[in-house]
Amino acid sequence: MQRDLSLFQKCEAKDDLYVICIYSFYPPCISLGYSQKEEKEIDMQKAKSLGWEVVKRPTGGGIVFHNTAEITYSLIMPAENPILPKGLISSYLFISEAVVIALKSIGIKADIKQQTPDHRQQITNRRQPGLCFSYPAEHEIVVEGKKVVGSAQKRGKNAILQQGSIFVRKSDERIFSVLKRPFKRYNAISVEEVLGREVVFDEIKYALTQGFKERLGISLK
């Protein structure tokens, strides 16, 4: 998380920086959105006893449980790059479409969720506070209506950072005991549930690389 923030700050200082990072976590890690408070959300002692670290993301959103199979992407680039459409939502969707392309390439029929105003209100009422994968919000990547990727974007005057977590494999449900607020269930589906097989890091890394190349029209070193 610190590396992503440092790269964003470097780009914000008008460094002509274009970076796509694809990584996983070891040891497993709980990340909180930038506006969340550890002391309100997480029993830190219990998390440590279960072998999980806790970090805060530079982007917003809710709690994400990054087990060692989960894969995160981050993209840092100048906000005024002509590749990107103008505005937060338009650029967010444009980048998210690269992830949809990647998931489709490995056999997952993913889409970006669109919602009516009435449906938005229903979701607001049903979502569990604090959890990223408790319910898919508008513009998020879903499979059969269930969330499979959670993404958020941070914008500065000169730079953007978009981070996303791909839900590859379910975590041991004991980890939910670290939450200080009641937990009922995810309304999410993992990549391995959809495909019915184990998925390794390199497979998704390659798919994401190709998806970003295709959507952004770029070459990667």
Backbone hydrogen bonds in HBPLUS format (Angstrom, degrees):
<---DONOR---> <-ACCEPTOR-->    atom                        ^
c    i                          cat <-CA-CA->   ^        H-A-AA   ^      H-
h    n   atom  resd res      DA  || num        DHA   H-A  angle D-A-AA Bond
n    s   type  num  typ     dist DA aas  dist angle  dist       angle   num
A0005-LEU N   A0001-MET O   3.01 MM   4  6.25 161.3  2.05 148.1 153.2     1
A0006-SER N   A0002-GLN O   2.85 MM   4  6.02 157.4  1.91 147.8 154.3     2
A0007-LEU N   A0003-ARG O   2.94 MM   4  6.18 157.4  1.99 153.0 158.5     3
A0008-PHE N   A0004-ASP O   2.97 MM   4  6.19 156.4  2.03 146.7 153.5     4
A0009-GLN N   A0005-LEU O   2.89 MM   4  6.15 160.3  1.93 151.9 157.0     5
A0010-LYS N   A0006-SER O   2.95 MM   4  6.16 149.2  2.05 142.3 150.9     6
A0011-CYS N   A0007-LEU O   2.97 MM   4  6.22 156.8  2.02 147.7 153.6     7
A0012-GLU N   A0008-PHE O   2.76 MM   4  6.00 151.2  1.85 148.4 157.8     8
A0013-ALA N   A0009-GLN O   3.03 MM   4  6.22 134.2  2.25 136.6 147.1     9
A0013-ALA N   A0010-LYS O   3.25 MM   3  5.19 131.8  2.49  91.8 104.1    10
A0015-ASP N   A0010-LYS O   3.34 MM   5  5.91 147.5  2.45 145.0 148.0    11
A0014-LYS N   A0011-CYS O   2.96 MM   3  5.29 136.7  2.15 116.8 118.0    12
A0017-LEU N   A0015-ASP O   2.71 MM   2  5.46 125.6  2.00 116.6  99.4    13
A0019-VAL N   A0076-ILE O   2.93 MM  57  5.19 166.0  1.95 152.2 156.4    14
A0076-ILE N   A0019-VAL O   2.84 MM  57  5.19 164.7  1.87 155.9 160.9    15
A0021-CYS N   A0074-SER O   2.80 MM  53  5.11 163.6  1.82 152.4 158.1    16
A0074-SER N   A0021-CYS O   2.87 MM  53  5.11 147.0  1.98 146.5 150.4    17
A0023-TYR N   A0072-THR O   2.91 MM  49  5.42 164.5  1.93 157.4 162.6    18
A0072-THR N   A0023-TYR O   2.79 MM  49  5.42 175.1  1.80 172.9 173.1    19
A0053-GLU N   A0028-PRO O   3.02 MM  25  6.44 161.9  2.05 151.8 150.4    20
A0029-CYS N   A0066-HIS O   2.97 MM  37  5.09 161.4  2.00 137.1 141.2    21
A0066-HIS N   A0029-CYS O   2.75 MM  37  5.09 155.4  1.80 169.6 168.0    22
A0030-ILE N   A0053-GLU O   2.79 MM  23  6.13 162.8  1.82 148.2 152.1    23
A0055-VAL N   A0030-ILE O   2.87 MM  25  6.31 159.0  1.92 159.0 164.6    24
A0031-SER N   A0064-VAL O   2.95 MM  33  5.31 161.9  1.98 152.9 157.5    25
A0064-VAL N   A0031-SER O   2.92 MM  33  5.31 156.4  1.98 152.4 159.1    26
A0032-LEU N   A0055-VAL O   2.96 MM  23  6.44 147.0  2.07 144.5 154.4    27
A0057-ARG N   A0032-LEU O   2.73 MM  25  5.89 174.2  1.74 170.2 170.8    28
A0036-GLN N   A0033-GLY O   2.95 MM   3  5.44 162.7  1.98 120.7 126.5    29
A0034-TYR N   A0059-THR O   3.01 MM  25  5.75 157.7  2.06 132.7 139.9    30
A0040-LYS N   A0037-LYS O   3.07 MM   3  5.41 142.6  2.21 108.0 118.7    31
A0041-GLU N   A0037-LYS O   3.14 MM   4  6.30 140.3  2.30 150.9 162.5    32
A0041-GLU N   A0038-GLU O   3.17 MM   3  5.27 131.0  2.42  98.7 111.6    33
A0042-ILE N   A0038-GLU O   2.88 MM   4  5.46 172.8  1.89 155.9 158.3    34
A0180-LYS N   A0041-GLU O   2.92 MM 139  5.26 160.6  1.96 136.0 136.5    35
A0043-ASP N   A0178-VAL O   2.76 MM 135  4.98 155.4  1.82 147.4 155.5    36
A0047-ALA N   A0043-ASP O   3.01 MM   4  6.29 160.7  2.05 155.9 162.0    37
A0048-LYS N   A0044-MET O   3.00 MM   4  6.20 161.2  2.03 148.5 153.0    38
A0049-SER N   A0045-GLN O   3.02 MM   4  6.27 151.0  2.11 142.2 150.3    39
A0050-LEU N   A0046-LYS O   3.09 MM   4  6.37 136.0  2.30 143.6 154.6    40
A0050-LEU N   A0047-ALA O   3.16 MM   3  5.23 132.8  2.39  96.7 109.3    41
A0052-TRP N   A0047-ALA O   2.98 MM   5  5.30 168.0  2.00 150.2 146.3    42
A0051-GLY N   A0048-LYS O   3.02 MM   3  5.05 156.6  2.07 102.4 109.6    43
A0063-ILE N   A0130-GLY O   2.57 MM  67  5.84 170.8  1.57 156.1 152.6    44
A0132-CYS N   A0063-ILE O   2.95 MM  69  5.24 165.8  1.97 132.6 136.2    45
A0070-GLU N   A0067-ASN O   3.16 MM   3  5.43 135.8  2.36 105.4 116.8    46
A0071-ILE N   A0166-ILE O   3.41 MM  95  5.26 164.1  2.44 141.0 144.4    47
A0166-ILE N   A0071-ILE O   2.75 MM  95  5.26 173.2  1.75 164.6 166.8    48
A0073-TYR N   A0164-GLY O   2.88 MM  91  5.29 155.8  1.94 148.5 156.6    49
A0164-GLY N   A0073-TYR O   2.90 MM  91  5.29 153.3  1.97 152.2 154.3    50
A0075-LEU N   A0162-GLN O   2.84 MM  87  5.27 149.6  1.94 144.8 155.1    51
A0162-GLN N   A0075-LEU O   2.97 MM  87  5.27 158.8  2.02 146.5 153.2    52
A0077-MET N   A0160-ILE O   3.26 MM  83  5.71 153.6  2.34 145.2 152.2    53
A0160-ILE N   A0077-MET O   2.95 MM  83  5.71 151.6  2.03 162.2 170.8    54
A0081-ASN N   A0078-PRO O   3.20 MM   3  5.48 160.3  2.24 114.1 114.5    55
A0079-ALA N   A0158-ASN O   2.86 MM  79  5.38 160.9  1.89 114.6 121.2    56
A0084-LEU N   A0081-ASN O   3.07 MM   3  5.84 143.3  2.21 121.9 128.7    57
A0091-SER N   A0087-GLY O   3.06 MM   4  6.06 161.3  2.09 145.9 151.6    58
A0092-TYR N   A0088-LEU O   2.82 MM   4  5.89 156.4  1.88 150.8 158.6    59
A0093-LEU N   A0089-ILE O   2.91 MM   4  6.08 163.2  1.93 153.5 156.9    60
A0094-PHE N   A0090-SER O   3.03 MM   4  6.17 155.8  2.09 141.5 148.6    61
A0095-ILE N   A0091-SER O   3.00 MM   4  6.22 162.2  2.03 151.6 154.7    62
A0096-SER N   A0092-TYR O   2.92 MM   4  6.10 158.2  1.97 146.7 153.7    63
A0097-GLU N   A0093-LEU O   2.93 MM   4  6.14 141.4  2.08 147.2 156.0    64
A0098-ALA N   A0095-ILE O   3.02 MM   3  5.50 142.9  2.16 109.3 119.2    65
A0099-VAL N   A0096-SER O   2.97 MM   3  5.21 125.6  2.28 102.3 116.0    66
A0100-VAL N   A0096-SER O   3.06 MM   4  6.48 152.3  2.14 149.0 157.3    67
A0101-ILE N   A0097-GLU O   2.99 MM   4  6.21 159.2  2.03 145.0 149.8    68
A0102-ALA N   A0098-ALA O   3.10 MM   4  6.33 152.6  2.17 138.1 145.3    69
A0103-LEU N   A0099-VAL O   2.93 MM   4  6.23 163.2  1.95 154.6 157.8    70
A0104-LYS N   A0100-VAL O   2.96 MM   4  6.15 162.3  1.99 154.2 159.1    71
A0105-SER N   A0101-ILE O   3.07 MM   4  6.24 142.3  2.22 141.8 151.7    72
A0105-SER N   A0102-ALA O   3.15 MM   3  5.18 124.4  2.47  94.4 108.6    73
A0106-ILE N   A0103-LEU O   3.14 MM   3  5.48 148.1  2.25 104.9 113.8    74
A0108-ILE N   A0103-LEU O   2.97 MM   5  5.24 158.8  2.02 140.9 138.0    75
A0107-GLY N   A0104-LYS O   3.09 MM   3  5.05 163.3  2.12 106.0 109.0    76
A0110-ALA N   A0108-ILE O   2.91 MM   2  5.66 128.5  2.18 109.8  94.2    77
A0111-ASP N   A0142-VAL O   2.96 MM  31  5.50 153.3  2.03 152.9 161.2    78
A0142-VAL N   A0111-ASP O   2.81 MM  31  5.50 161.2  1.85 159.0 165.3    79
A0113-LYS N   A0140-GLU O   2.77 MM  27  5.41 173.2  1.78 157.2 156.6    80
A0139-HIS N   A0113-LYS O   2.74 MM  26  4.92 154.0  1.81 148.7 150.3    81
A0120-ARG N   A0116-THR O   2.98 MM   4  6.27 150.8  2.07 153.9 162.7    82
A0121-GLN N   A0117-PRO O   3.26 MM   4  6.56 150.8  2.35 144.4 150.5    83
A0122-GLN N   A0118-ASP O   3.18 MM   4  6.56 153.4  2.26 145.1 152.1    84
A0123-ILE N   A0119-HIS O   3.01 MM   4  6.28 158.0  2.06 151.5 156.8    85
A0124-THR N   A0120-ARG O   2.97 MM   4  6.21 158.2  2.02 148.2 154.2    86
A0125-ASN N   A0121-GLN O   3.12 MM   4  6.35 149.9  2.21 143.7 151.0    87
A0126-ARG N   A0122-GLN O   3.11 MM   4  6.35 136.8  2.30 139.8 151.6    88
A0126-ARG N   A0123-ILE O   3.04 MM   3  5.02 126.1  2.34  95.7 110.1    89
A0127-ARG N   A0123-ILE O   2.85 MM   4  5.83 147.6  1.96 160.8 165.6    90
A0134-SER N   A0131-LEU O   3.46 MM   3  5.41 165.5  2.48 108.1 107.3    91
A0187-ASN N   A0133-PHE O   3.35 MM  54  6.54 154.2  2.42 143.7 150.6    92
A0140-GLU N   A0137-ALA O   3.32 MM   3  5.87 149.5  2.42 138.0 135.1    93
A0148-VAL N   A0141-ILE O   3.12 MM   7  6.11 169.2  2.13 149.5 148.2    94
A0143-VAL N   A0146-LYS O   2.76 MM   3  5.26 155.2  1.82 148.4 154.0    95
A0146-LYS N   A0143-VAL O   2.96 MM   3  5.26 166.1  1.98 116.0 119.7    96
A0147-LYS N   A0187-ASN O   3.41 MM  40  6.67 155.2  2.47 141.3 134.3    97
A0189-ILE N   A0147-LYS O   2.94 MM  42  6.08 157.6  1.99 150.1 152.7    98
A0167-PHE N   A0148-VAL O   2.97 MM  19  5.39 169.8  1.98 156.0 158.8    99
A0150-GLY N   A0165-SER O   3.00 MM  15  5.24 157.0  2.06 143.9 149.7   100
A0165-SER N   A0150-GLY O   2.75 MM  15  5.24 157.5  1.80 149.6 155.3   101
A0152-ALA N   A0163-GLN O   2.92 MM  11  5.65 151.2  2.00 159.9 168.2   102
A0163-GLN N   A0152-ALA O   2.97 MM  11  5.65 158.7  2.02 169.4 171.4   103
A0154-LYS N   A0161-LEU O   2.70 MM   7  5.07 165.5  1.73 156.2 161.2   104
A0161-LEU N   A0154-LYS O   2.80 MM   7  5.07 152.6  1.88 152.9 158.6   105
A0156-GLY N   A0159-ALA O   2.80 MM   3  5.15 167.2  1.81 166.9 163.5   106
A0168-VAL N   A0166-ILE O   3.02 MM   2  5.81 111.9  2.50 113.6  97.6   107
A0191-VAL N   A0167-PHE O   2.82 MM  24  6.28 146.0  1.93 141.8 153.0   108
A0192-GLU N   A0168-VAL O   3.06 MM  24  5.90 165.2  2.08 151.9 154.0   109
A0175-ILE N   A0172-ASP O   3.06 MM   3  6.18 170.8  2.07 133.7 135.0   110
A0176-PHE N   A0173-GLU O   3.15 MM   3  5.64 150.1  2.24 110.4 117.6   111
A0177-SER N   A0174-ARG O   3.06 MM   3  5.65 160.3  2.10 115.2 121.4   112
A0178-VAL N   A0175-ILE O   3.12 MM   3  5.92 171.0  2.13 121.7 124.3   113
A0179-LEU N   A0176-PHE O   3.18 MM   3  5.71 165.2  2.20 114.3 118.8   114
A0194-VAL N   A0190-SER O   3.13 MM   4  6.47 157.6  2.18 149.7 155.1   115
A0195-LEU N   A0191-VAL O   3.00 MM   4  6.25 164.7  2.02 154.1 158.0   116
A0196-GLY N   A0192-GLU O   2.76 MM   4  5.45 136.8  1.94 135.9 146.5   117
A0203-GLU N   A0200-VAL O   3.22 MM   3  5.66 130.2  2.48 107.6 119.2   118
A0205-LYS N   A0201-PHE O   2.84 MM   4  6.02 164.7  1.87 161.2 166.4   119
A0206-TYR N   A0202-ASP O   2.96 MM   4  5.98 164.0  1.99 143.1 146.9   120
A0207-ALA N   A0203-GLU O   3.12 MM   4  6.32 160.3  2.16 140.7 146.5   121
A0208-LEU N   A0204-ILE O   2.82 MM   4  6.00 164.7  1.84 157.0 160.4   122
A0209-THR N   A0205-LYS O   2.93 MM   4  6.12 161.8  1.96 150.3 155.7   123
A0210-GLN N   A0206-TYR O   3.00 MM   4  6.26 162.6  2.03 153.2 156.8   124
A0211-GLY N   A0207-ALA O   2.86 MM   4  6.07 152.5  1.94 145.9 154.6   125
A0212-PHE N   A0208-LEU O   2.86 MM   4  6.10 162.4  1.90 159.4 161.8   126
A0213-LYS N   A0209-THR O   3.02 MM   4  6.20 158.1  2.06 145.0 151.7   127
A0214-GLU N   A0210-GLN O   2.94 MM   4  6.12 162.1  1.98 148.7 153.1   128
A0215-ARG N   A0211-GLY O   2.93 MM   4  6.07 169.1  1.94 151.1 154.5   129
A0216-LEU N   A0212-PHE O   2.89 MM   4  5.60 160.8  1.92 143.5 150.0   130
A0217-GLY N   A0213-LYS O   2.90 MM   4  5.30 125.0  2.21 127.8 139.2   131
